[in-house]
């Protein structure tokens, strides 16, 4: 299965958050720099992940993003559906 850059970047961002955001939020700019993702594209991806309740955002000087639940409870399918829509059509 071939996935879009949007999904690939979503997976990379989620993994980065799982590794680096254990206690405090991580700014999108830091994720973009570490992962080599264009910041504007990453912001769109993070917005979609937030809308799907996979990440949460925190405002302010110490703000950024955190996973909304334990990383072990977020699947690749969750990220794929958040960024590309339902995997299966329900009748």
Helices and strands as residue ranges (DSSP letters): H 5-20, H 28-35, H 39-51, E 55-58, E 64-67, G 71-73, H 76-84
